[in-house]
Amino acid sequence: MVAHQNKFGKESEKIKAWIAALSEVADLKGHPIHTGHENHHVKEIAEKVHANIAPKPLLVGENPVGLDQHIEEVKSLLNLMPDDDTVCMLGIIGLGGIGKTEVAKALYNNIVHQFEAASFLANVREKWNKINGPEDLIKTLLSEMFEQPETKWGSASKGINELKHKLGRTK
């Protein structure tokens, strides 16, 4: 702080604002841990923070006809339970232009809050068939789900192993 006071002057508005902010932060109460294991408390705090951070919704067309009905049908097929660790996969197939992606985006927006990590990959077939397509898709997943910086694995199979490892510990 002394270096900043020398640079900006002790009476500068910036210094006064910093001192006020530091004083305010110093008076904040923490989360006391008197009993139990610290990792339990850390997980509890992380869950509370995660619950308060709303994911950004994907853009879905304005009032698509019958979309809500389709979402409810797909949700019933997924049978999502709060404490269920079952992994399930559901394919949405059909002719191009009938709204498969819109249903998938709306469903994602509807259930994303139930998961610790989430990502929405569109146009997977087209991206997969490009040079380095599988590796690029895996990078996107790891980046969006775990905020992991870009990594070079040398092969898609190593990236898949990394993804399996991370997803194995995540809902």
Beta strands, then each sheet from edge to edge (+ up, - down):
end
